[in-house]
Amino acid sequence: MQLGGTAEHLPMSMRKFVLAGMVMATSLFGASNALDFTLNAIDGQPAPLAFYKGKVILMVNVASNCGFTPQYEGLEALYRKYKNRGLVILGFPANNFGGQEPGTNEEIKTFCTRKYSVTFPMYGKISVKGADKAPLYQYLTDKQANPATGGEIQWNFTKFLVGRDGKVITRFESAIEPGSAEVTSAIEKALK
């Protein structure tokens, strides 16, 4: 296997290490859309986003102890209203802002189910900002991959609307309510 001119002088064990790094980088930066990622569902099982190909997706970084936490109600209402037309809401718990998602995945799942009757898919807790940012959120916030919607996540409940093809359509910041005319009109347009 040819690794390129600069790696040929390295011992085989080092070449394998370099190759593994290249594969990992390719898998992250080679992503052509948001469906190219696999994360763990809240129950710990791998849940590829490719499962949602053909659906319109609203991806949201969520937290249980945030001033925006009541948006779970609006997110669930959107899901129930549009799921039969092809919308799926995906919740990604994150503890990046003010320690507002300190619980375990099981605690988060119980909270969402009991307090807000959440039925939309929830993923395991991830990081959406910083050095440990999940690859999906590296892609979503990458200004080269998504010039119109890229940029760091500022707070919990930032929403990314993703089209049936996995391409990011638009982004809604935390203060924009799930049931707002801005969000619902973008969803309706994407569902056509």
N, C-alpha and C positions, 0 to 999 in steps of 0.2 A: 504494500500500500504506500502510495506517495503522499507524504504530509507537506511537502513543500521544501524549498531549499534550506530554510533556517532550522528545521527540525531533524533533518537527516543525520546530523552529527550527534544527536542525542541518543543515549542508551534506549533500548526497546521499552523498558518500563516507563521512562520519561515520555517517550513518544505516545504511549497509550494514555498517559495523563493529559498530554496536550490534546490528543484526539478527543478524549472525553470532554474536555473544556470546550473544544470547538463544537461538538455536538450539542452541548447544553446551550451555548450561545446561539447556535442556529435555531434551536427549538424555541428560544425566547424571541430573538429578533427576527426570526424567519416566519413568525406568526403573520398570517395574512388577514386574519380577522379574529374576533373575540371567541369564536367557537373552537379555536385551535388549542384550548387549554383544558386541563383536567385538574379539578380540585376535589377535596373530600367533602362529601355531604355532611350535614351536621351529625349524622350517626357514625361518621368515620369511614364510610365506604367511598371509593373513588367514583366520582360523578362527572364524566366528560361533558363539557358544554356542547359538544357536537350532537348530543342527544336532542338539543333544542333547535337543530337546523330546520328551517322552514317556519319557525315561530318568531314573533316580535318579542324582544326581551327588554325588561326594565331591570337593570342591575343596580343594586342599592347597597352601600356600606351602612350597616345598621348598628345600633347600640341600645342597650336596655335602660341606661340611666342618664339619658340625654333630654334636653328640653324639646327635641324633635321626636322623641320616642313615640308620642301619640300618632305620628305619621304611619305607624304600623296599621292603624285602623283604616286610613285612606288607601294604603297599599293593598290591603286585603279587599277593600271595596272595589278597587280597580281590577284586581285579579278576578274576582267573582263576576264582575260586569263583562269583561272582555276575554276571559279564558276560552270560551267556546268559539271565539273568532280568531284565536291564535296568539293571544298574549300570554306570556309567562313572566312572573315577577321572581327574581332571584335575590335573596337576602344574603349578604356577606358580613357577618358580625366582625367588628374590628375594635380594638382597644387603644387606638392611636390618639384619641383626643380626650384629655382630661380623665383617663382611666374609667371611661363611662361604659365599658363592656368587660368587667372583671371576671365574669362567671365562666364556668366550663361550658362546653358545647351542650351537655345534658341540661344544665341550669338555664341556658339561653333558650333551648327548645321548649322546656317546661314553661318558662316565662311567656314566650311568644304565644304558645298554645292556650294557656290559661287566661292570660290578661287580654290578649287581642284576637284570639281564635284564628291564628295564622294557619292557613292551609297551603300557601304557596311554598315552593321549595326553598329550604334554607341550607346554606353551606356551613362548614366548620369555620371557626374563628381564624381570621387571617390578619395580616398587616397590609394597610393600604397606603402607607407613607413611611419613608425612611429607608435605612439600609436593608431591612428585612422585608421590604414590600413584595407582596406576592406577584409572580410573573404576570398574571392577568391584569393586575392594577398597574404594573410597569407598562404594559401594552396600552391600557385605557388612557393613561396619563401622558404617554409619549407624544410630544408635539410633532415629531416627524411622521409617526404612523397615523396620528389623528390631529391634524393641524387646527381644525375648528373646535375640537373638544378637549385637547390635551391640556396638561398643566396639573400641578399638584392638587390633591384633595385637600380642601380647606377645613372640612368638618364632617361629622356624621350625617348620614342621609343625603349624600350626593348621589344623583341618579343619572345613569347612562342609558339612553334608549338605543337599542341595537336592532337593526333590521333583520329580515328573514335570511339574508345572506351573511350575517355575522358582522357587517360593517356598522361602526358607530354612527348613528344619525345625529344625535344631539345630546347635550348634557344639561341637567338642571341642578342648580346649587341647593343646599340644604333648606333654605327658607321657602322654596317653591313647593307648595303642598301637592301631594299626589293627585288630588281631585281638581286641581286648578284647570282653568280653561287652556292654559299654555301646555300643560302635560297631556290632557285628554285630547286636544286637537292634534298634537304630534302623534299620539298613539293611533287615533282614528286614521290619520293620513298614512301611517306605516302599515296599518292593517289592510288597506285597500289593495 
